[in-house]
Structures are given as C-alpha cells and as structure tokens.
C-alpha cells in the first residue's frame, strides 16, 4: 500500500463558519489525499459525530436531513471563533465523550493569542494553526493520524530460563603432608625393624660359632695300646 492510499483512508471533519476558509481547508486536505467533510458550525459537527448540541436537544432531528447522518471521523480541524459554539467548546465536548475522546482535534484561528493557544493545547488539542492555513500545516496532520491509528503491539513476555545449577563434585579429603609423611615413615620403620631383626639373628649365630658357644659333637674315648696289651 502506497502512502497516498494510506492517507486516503483517513477522514477529516473540517468545521468553520467562514465559507472562504472552509473552501480553502477542503482544497488543502483533498490535495493531501484526505477524505473531507465540511460543516459551518460546532452543533452540526456534534450531530455528525453522534452528539447533539444542548441547544438543539429540544427539537428532534429530522431523519431525512443528511446533516444528522453519523460518520466515522479520524480527525477534526475547527475554527476557534464561531457563533454559538466555539472551537474550544467543541474540543471540550469531544474530549469529554468516552467514544470520541481519542479523535485528534486541531484548532485554527486568525488571532495569535498565547493564552488561548495554551488553553486549547492543555485541554487536549493536538495542534493550533494560525490562519491562513498552509499546505505545510496539512502535512503535520499525518503524524497525529498515524499515532491514533497505529495498533499497539503486545510485546511477548520472555520467560527467563531457569538457571542450571552445576552440582559440585564431592570434595575429596585432602591429604596432609604430615599424614603422608607419617605413612611413609611408618612403612619404612616396619621394614627396617624386620630387616634389623634378621640381621641381628645372623650376626648372633656367627658370633656363637666363632666363640665356641655351640656344644661340640660327642666323640668316643680312644683306648691306648698299653691297655689292650694287658687285657690280652
């Protein structure tokens, strides 16, 4: 969809009691590719919007009159100084309606009165244009139209992933240098004792043999020759 096609979908309601200013606004809006409906009073604008002026409530509207047909409006641009209902009064009625309060309202005036401008902007007007209105002013309407028409996008809520806790391996008992040294010392001591015992036994046996502590083998006494001769 092109920009021109997008802008042609927007419908602007222009309100001004001056036919010259009304025709000028209509021409500028159509040159900007907007759909335009014009009325000459605030009360007629309320009827088109589905609201009725308090002064006109006493007389029922004629169903055959095209002025009482309700229309869908995307933006309202109105003159400030008008007989009966001013542009500021129209602004208050629109912003006070639950069904129309989201429609952007732009005020125009040929009088540059700061207090009047500030009051309109504080009470909900999107812009305040000084007459004569120019084509550059019409281009400022686009941002307000797009802002109101753009749907709100719901941001998907990203659920945080659960933190994966890494279980620490069971702590291994730390070997103390003193314990390791004690074990080595104990093993070495046991081996040394056993070796010493065996060596001592061998040494003792050797010493006994050298000193003659071991009893000699028993021998029979020998008979001398003289004793043998006597017996014979």
PEZI-V587643 format. One record per residue. N is the residue number from 1. RES is the residue in one small letter. PHI is phi in whole degrees, 0 to 359 (none if undefined). D_LAST is the distance of its C-alpha to the last C-alpha in whole Angstrom. Layout:
BEGIN
[[N RES PHI D_LAST] [N RES PHI D_LAST]]
END
This chain:
BEGIN
[[1 x none 164] [2 x 281 166] [3 x 295 167] [4 x 295 171] [5 x 295 170] [6 x 294 168] [7 x 289 171] [8 x 291 173] [9 x 282 171] [10 x 272 172] [11 x 246 176] [12 x 249 177] [13 x 258 180] [14 x 256 183] [15 x 236 185] [16 x 198 188] [17 x 281 192] [18 x 271 193] [19 x 294 194] [20 x 293 193] [21 x 294 190] [22 x 295 189] [23 x 293 190] [24 x 295 188] [25 x 298 185] [26 x 299 185] [27 x 295 185] [28 x 295 182] [29 x 292 180] [30 x 292 181] [31 x 294 180] [32 x 268 177] [33 x 71 176] [34 x 264 176] [35 x 281 178] [36 x 230 181] [37 x 233 183] [38 x 243 186] [39 x 223 188] [40 x 256 190] [41 x 204 189] [42 x 291 186] [43 x 294 187] [44 x 291 187] [45 x 295 184] [46 x 295 183] [47 x 295 184] [48 x 295 183] [49 x 275 179] [50 x 95 180] [51 x 251 181] [52 x 245 184] [53 x 294 186] [54 x 299 187] [55 x 288 191] [56 x 263 191] [57 x 290 189] [58 x 290 192] [59 x 253 193] [60 x 293 191] [61 x 289 191] [62 x 277 192] [63 x 290 190] [64 x 275 192] [65 x 282 192] [66 x 291 189] [67 x 292 188] [68 x 264 187] [69 x 278 184] [70 x 281 180] [71 x 228 178] [72 x 270 175] [73 x 239 175] [74 x 261 172] [75 x 200 174] [76 x 240 177] [77 x 239 179] [78 x 224 182] [79 x 287 185] [80 x 279 185] [81 x 269 189] [82 x 220 190] [83 x 292 193] [84 x 82 192] [85 x 252 188] [86 x 281 186] [87 x 295 183] [88 x 292 181] [89 x 296 182] [90 x 296 181] [91 x 300 178] [92 x 296 178] [93 x 291 178] [94 x 292 176] [95 x 289 173] [96 x 275 174] [97 x 267 173] [98 x 293 170] [99 x 270 171] [100 x 244 172] [101 x 295 170] [102 x 273 168] [103 x 283 171] [104 x 294 172] [105 x 236 175] [106 x 241 177] [107 x 254 180] [108 x 239 182] [109 x 198 185] [110 x 272 188] [111 x 253 187] [112 x 268 184] [113 x 246 184] [114 x 303 180] [115 x 297 180] [116 x 292 181] [117 x 297 179] [118 x 297 176] [119 x 295 177] [120 x 293 177] [121 x 292 173] [122 x 291 172] [123 x 265 173] [124 x 120 172] [125 x 291 174] [126 x 282 171] [127 x 215 174] [128 x 226 177] [129 x 261 179] [130 x 266 183] [131 x 282 186] [132 x 286 186] [133 x 287 183] [134 x 246 182] [135 x 296 179] [136 x 298 177] [137 x 292 177] [138 x 294 176] [139 x 292 173] [140 x 288 172] [141 x 288 172] [142 x 301 169] [143 x 297 167] [144 x 288 168] [145 x 293 168] [146 x 293 165] [147 x 295 163] [148 x 281 165] [149 x 272 164] [150 x 288 161] [151 x 290 158] [152 x 281 155] [153 x 266 152] [154 x 281 149] [155 x 282 146] [156 x 297 143] [157 x 278 141] [158 x 272 137] [159 x 284 135] [160 x 293 132] [161 x 292 129] [162 x 296 126] [163 x 289 124] [164 x 273 120] [165 x 271 118] [166 x 277 114] [167 x 286 111] [168 x 288 109] [169 x 298 105] [170 x 301 103] [171 x 291 102] [172 x 281 98] [173 x 298 96] [174 x 285 96] [175 x 275 93] [176 x 278 92] [177 x 302 91] [178 x 294 89] [179 x 293 87] [180 x 298 86] [181 x 295 85] [182 x 296 83] [183 x 296 82] [184 x 299 80] [185 x 295 79] [186 x 296 77] [187 x 297 76] [188 x 297 74] [189 x 294 73] [190 x 298 71] [191 x 296 70] [192 x 295 69] [193 x 297 67] [194 x 296 65] [195 x 295 64] [196 x 295 63] [197 x 298 61] [198 x 295 59] [199 x 294 59] [200 x 296 57] [201 x 296 55] [202 x 293 53] [203 x 296 54] [204 x 296 52] [205 x 297 49] [206 x 294 49] [207 x 293 49] [208 x 297 46] [209 x 293 44] [210 x 290 45] [211 x 276 44] [212 x 77 40] [213 x 286 42] [214 x 280 40] [215 x 296 37] [216 x 292 34] [217 x 292 32] [218 x 288 29] [219 x 237 25] [220 x 281 22] [221 x 290 20] [222 x 270 17] [223 x 270 14] [224 x 285 13] [225 x 290 11] [226 x 292 10] [227 x 290 9] [228 x 288 7] [229 x 291 5] [230 x 298 5] [231 x 294 4] [232 x 287 0]]
END
